[in-house]
Amino acid sequence: MKAFLAAVAAMVVITVAAPYALGQLGFSAADAGTGASVRLD
């Protein structure tokens, strides 16, 4: 039971922290989906 609760807590922390961490690293889904190299077929 302790392992399950630790896993759930880790998932919550990762889910909340991921957008902030990726934003600090300069990764953005909006940037990846726009630009001259994006094909719109």
C-alpha positions as CSV (number, residue, x, y, z in Angstrom):
1,M,0.0,0.0,0.0
2,K,2.9,2.4,0.8
3,A,4.4,1.8,-2.7
4,F,1.0,2.6,-4.3
5,L,0.6,5.8,-2.4
6,A,4.2,6.8,-3.2
7,A,3.6,6.1,-6.9
8,V,0.3,8.2,-6.9
9,A,2.1,11.0,-5.1
10,A,5.0,10.9,-7.6
11,M,2.5,11.0,-10.5
12,V,0.8,14.1,-9.0
13,V,4.0,15.9,-8.5
14,I,5.3,15.1,-12.0
15,T,1.9,16.1,-13.5
16,V,1.9,19.5,-11.7
17,A,5.6,20.3,-12.2
18,A,6.0,19.2,-15.8
19,P,4.5,22.2,-17.6
20,Y,6.6,24.6,-15.5
21,A,9.8,22.6,-16.0
22,L,9.2,22.3,-19.8
23,G,8.4,26.0,-20.0
24,Q,11.7,26.8,-18.3
25,L,13.6,24.6,-20.8
26,G,12.0,26.4,-23.7
27,F,9.8,23.5,-24.9
28,S,6.4,24.4,-26.1
29,A,3.8,22.4,-28.0
30,A,2.6,25.6,-29.6
31,D,6.1,26.3,-30.9
32,A,6.5,22.7,-32.2
33,G,3.3,22.9,-34.1
34,T,3.9,26.2,-35.8
35,G,6.6,27.6,-38.1
36,A,7.9,27.3,-41.6
37,S,8.9,23.7,-41.3
38,V,5.4,22.4,-40.3
39,R,3.5,20.6,-43.1
40,L,-0.2,21.0,-43.2
41,D,-1.3,18.2,-45.5
